Amino acid sequence: MECFICGAPGEFDAVSHQEIVRVCKPCSEKVGVLVIKKPTPGQIQTMEKSYTVHERLARMSGVKPKVLPLKQAQDSVKIAFPARAKPEEMRKLNLIDNFNWHLTRARRARGMSLRQFALSIQETESLLLHLEQGALPLGALHAIEKIETFLKIPLRKKELPQKSIKILGDKGNLLGKEIEIVEEIEDEK
């Protein structure tokens, strides 16, 4: 289509007196009509790309986000967010469920900061922070014993006595035989 003013090939759509018309660039600048610009394919792709909250905030503030090499980024995440205690580690230490929650509540109930608590039991603040986050760093057992003593709370499950089966009579086929469950049996030699 051609420009509605000069008849040259029209480049843009424009709004003129309640209708959309074609207009060339020189005429659009002279007359001052409202030009309707369509997005380019590159702009459409940019709009369709989903950004993270961090990326959107960085774009709005004009700050370029710092890009870390993958290895460095993984290391910083490990430091900031230590791994939670694995169930097998908790079983080894015989810890109660949500031990970290009980620890944090007891410390806060005494009105102690993490620093004050660390000084009181002579442990590092970072070790106690890891424990309160549910991670089990090296030396956790010794620290847990100190915490239990100081705060007077159980963080480990009470050990139940091992139950053994004492067989009455012939020890051959047990089908239909009487058995007695006892708390502890000393080995008969």
C-alpha positions in Angstrom: 0.0 0.0 0.0 1.1 3.5 -0.6 1.4 6.6 1.7 -2.0 8.3 2.0 -0.2 11.8 1.9 2.4 11.6 -0.9 1.6 8.3 -2.6 5.1 6.8 -2.0 5.3 3.2 -0.8 4.0 3.3 2.8 6.3 1.8 5.5 4.2 2.2 8.6 0.7 1.9 9.8 -0.5 5.2 11.4 -3.7 6.5 13.1 -5.3 9.4 11.3 -8.7 10.8 12.0 -10.2 7.5 13.5 -8.8 5.2 10.8 -5.6 3.3 10.3 -3.6 4.3 7.2 -0.3 3.6 5.6 2.3 6.4 5.7 6.0 6.8 4.6 8.7 7.8 7.0 9.2 11.4 5.8 5.4 12.1 5.9 5.1 10.6 9.4 7.7 13.0 10.6 6.2 16.0 8.8 2.6 15.5 9.7 3.1 14.1 13.2 0.7 11.2 12.9 0.7 8.5 15.5 2.7 5.6 14.1 1.9 2.0 15.1 5.1 0.1 15.5 5.0 -3.7 15.3 7.6 -5.7 17.3 10.5 -7.3 15.5 11.0 -11.0 15.6 13.9 -10.4 18.0 11.7 -8.4 20.3 9.1 -11.1 20.3 11.6 -13.7 21.3 12.9 -11.5 24.1 9.3 -11.1 25.4 8.6 -14.8 25.2 11.7 -15.7 27.2 10.9 -16.2 30.9 13.2 -14.5 33.3 13.9 -15.4 36.9 12.9 -12.9 39.6 16.6 -12.1 40.1 17.0 -11.4 36.3 13.9 -9.2 36.2 15.0 -7.2 39.2 18.5 -6.8 37.8 17.1 -5.5 34.5 14.8 -3.0 36.2 17.6 -1.7 38.4 20.2 -1.6 35.6 22.6 -3.8 37.5 24.3 -6.6 35.6 24.0 -9.9 37.5 27.4 -11.4 38.3 27.8 -14.7 36.6 29.9 -17.2 38.5 31.7 -20.2 37.0 29.7 -23.4 37.6 32.1 -24.9 40.1 32.3 -21.6 42.1 28.5 -21.3 42.1 28.1 -24.9 43.4 30.6 -24.3 46.2 28.9 -21.1 47.3 25.5 -22.9 47.4 27.1 -25.7 49.5 28.4 -23.2 52.0 25.2 -21.2 52.2 22.9 -24.2 52.3 24.5 -27.2 53.9 23.0 -30.5 53.2 20.3 -31.8 55.5 21.1 -34.8 57.7 20.5 -38.0 55.8 18.3 -40.6 57.4 21.2 -43.1 57.8 23.3 -40.5 59.5 20.4 -39.7 61.9 20.0 -43.4 62.6 23.7 -43.7 63.5 23.4 -40.9 66.0 20.0 -42.1 67.0 18.5 -38.5 66.8 14.9 -37.7 67.3 12.8 -36.5 64.4 13.2 -32.7 63.8 16.0 -32.5 66.3 17.0 -29.1 64.8 13.6 -27.7 65.5 13.8 -28.8 69.2 17.3 -27.4 69.5 16.3 -24.0 68.1 13.2 -23.7 70.2 15.1 -24.6 73.4 17.8 -22.1 72.7 15.3 -19.3 71.9 13.3 -20.1 75.0 16.4 -19.3 77.1 16.7 -16.0 75.2 20.1 -16.8 73.9 21.6 -15.7 70.6 23.5 -18.2 68.6 26.8 -16.5 69.5 26.0 -16.6 73.3 25.0 -20.2 73.1 28.2 -21.1 71.2 30.3 -19.4 73.9 28.3 -21.1 76.7 29.0 -24.6 75.4 32.4 -23.8 73.9 31.5 -24.8 70.3 31.7 -22.9 67.1 28.8 -20.7 66.0 28.9 -22.3 62.5 28.6 -25.8 63.9 25.6 -24.8 65.9 24.1 -23.0 62.9 24.5 -26.2 60.8 22.8 -28.3 63.5 19.9 -25.8 63.7 19.5 -26.1 60.0 19.4 -29.9 60.2 22.9 -30.6 58.9 25.3 -33.0 60.7 28.8 -31.7 60.3 31.9 -33.5 61.7 32.0 -33.5 65.4 28.3 -33.4 65.7 27.9 -36.2 68.3 30.2 -34.4 70.8 28.3 -31.1 70.3 24.9 -32.8 70.6 26.0 -34.3 74.0 27.0 -30.9 75.2 23.8 -29.3 73.9 21.6 -32.0 75.7 23.5 -31.4 78.9 23.3 -27.6 78.8 19.7 -27.2 77.6 18.5 -30.2 79.5 16.6 -31.6 76.4 16.8 -34.9 74.7 18.0 -34.8 71.1 18.7 -38.5 70.8 16.2 -41.3 71.1 16.4 -43.3 74.3 17.9 -46.7 73.7 15.5 -49.5 74.3 16.8 -52.7 75.7 17.3 -55.4 73.1 14.6 -58.1 73.3 15.7 -61.6 72.8 13.7 -64.8 72.4 14.3 -67.6 74.9 13.2 -71.0 73.6 11.7 -73.3 76.1 12.3 -77.0 75.6 13.8 -78.6 72.4 15.4 -76.1 70.1 14.7 -78.1 66.9 11.5 -77.3 65.0 9.9 -74.2 66.6 6.4 -74.7 65.1 3.9 -75.0 67.9 6.5 -74.5 70.6 6.3 -72.1 73.5 8.7 -69.1 73.4 9.3 -66.4 76.0 10.4 -62.9 75.1 12.8 -61.6 77.7 14.6 -58.2 78.0 18.2 -59.5 78.0 19.7 -62.9 77.9 23.3 -63.6 78.8 25.0 -65.9 76.4 25.1 -69.5 77.7 28.4 -71.1 77.2 
